[in-house]
Amino acid sequence: MEADTGADLINNSKILHDTGLNVLVVIGDEDSSTIAAVRKGNPYKIYKLADKNHLKKNFGKELYDLAKFYKELNKTGVIKHIKKCFSYAIAQNKGKSVSTEDIEDKNNNKGLHAASGSKVNAEQNKRRKKRTLITKTKKSKAESEEEDPDDFSCHDDSSTLETFSDLENDLSNREEDRELVPGQITKVKKNGAIVKSMVKTGKAWKWPDGCEDILYYEWNDILSHIKEPKKVSKTRKLYRVLELDFQWG
């Protein structure tokens, strides 16, 4: 209906016909049906421009979609800041083409790059972050007296893991200078492992409702950091996940 109305107002307007005027530019939202209907019934080349308000609205929607895969966008004020920079770029470049580089330069202070209209593949974005699996192994009494109790290292020997309760209590009492997340391998394949991580409520770690936050790791990437985790019990394998900010190789 909107497309038919728009085409009728532009192509069949008696006022425009009587005055000898032709419409060459249509400004509207991002809907393509109206401009398609106008062009279909008009012999002239019609240009389509996006309304500034609709453009900013759609750009904001894209950012919130990206926030599902990039946790940096969920921080307070980040999306608001990017939208402000985007609006500034539009205002400063009115009447000329705005490149994505212009927009990205405005957002370099937060380490973010955003451009309107981009679509993100969920599986590819999971590879934007690399998580190193690390474990804490049992030491002999003599070794424990010599070593720092807060020293976490990759599991590279035949030692067994501490009990899960010890892992949980130790993690809760540590200063949060590193982002450590306990996890469990739920399924091991020939070339990878499905990993379920935990969430923290207060000082207690628990499995999220509905078994959320399921992650998949290529087995070669796991083995590049540690050997296969030792079983705490006959039914599950436990270890820790250290969040790293650099990109998955």
Buried (B, 14 or more C-beta within 10 A) or exposed (E): EEBEEBBEEBBEEEEBEEEEEEBEEBEBBEEEEBBEBBBEEBEEEBEBEBEEEBBBEBBBEBBEEBBEBBEEBEEEEBBEBBBEBBBEBBEEEEEEEBEBEBBBEBBEEBEBBBBBEEEBEEEEBEBEBBBBBBBBBEBEEEEEEEEEEEEBEBBEEEBEBBEBEEBBBBBEEEEEEEEBBBBBBEEBEEEBBBBBBBEBEEEEBEBEEEEEBEBEBBBEBBEEBBBBBBEBEEEEBBBBBBBEEEEBE
